Amino acid sequence: MWHDLFSVWWVWIVFGFALGVLEIMIPGFIFLGFAIGAVLTGVLVGLGMAPASLPVLLLVFAVASVLAWLALRRIVGVRTGQVKIWDKDVND
């Protein structure tokens, strides 16, 4: 069945690298956290530390992705002036 494919470690690694390529094509640190989370999930599955249940694997992926995203925000930071506040309407 297709859900058995998620219990294979290299599928998570390939998924992580695909998300990394997507991050290069569309920069902005949007997909990088997901890519790191997928690679970490693949490493945990490969080492036998993550259960093979699909819902639990998705939870591990989600938690790893959020932690990776938070770490990236701490390392890279938020640029000053990242948000543009509009004072006037463009049609004025």
C-alpha angles and dihedrals in degrees: 000000000000095000088063087065090069091062091064112096098216092056089063091046092051090046089052093050091047089054089048090055089048089053090054091050094045106029124197106100090267100120098026094082090051090048092052090046092052093049091048090050089050091051091049091048091047092052091047093243097120123065119243094237111119097222091050092047090051089050091050089049092049094048093045091049094050092047091048091049092050091048090050091050089052094046099040096029130198116295117240111250093018092139117063115213113204116217097180135035114253089231094060 
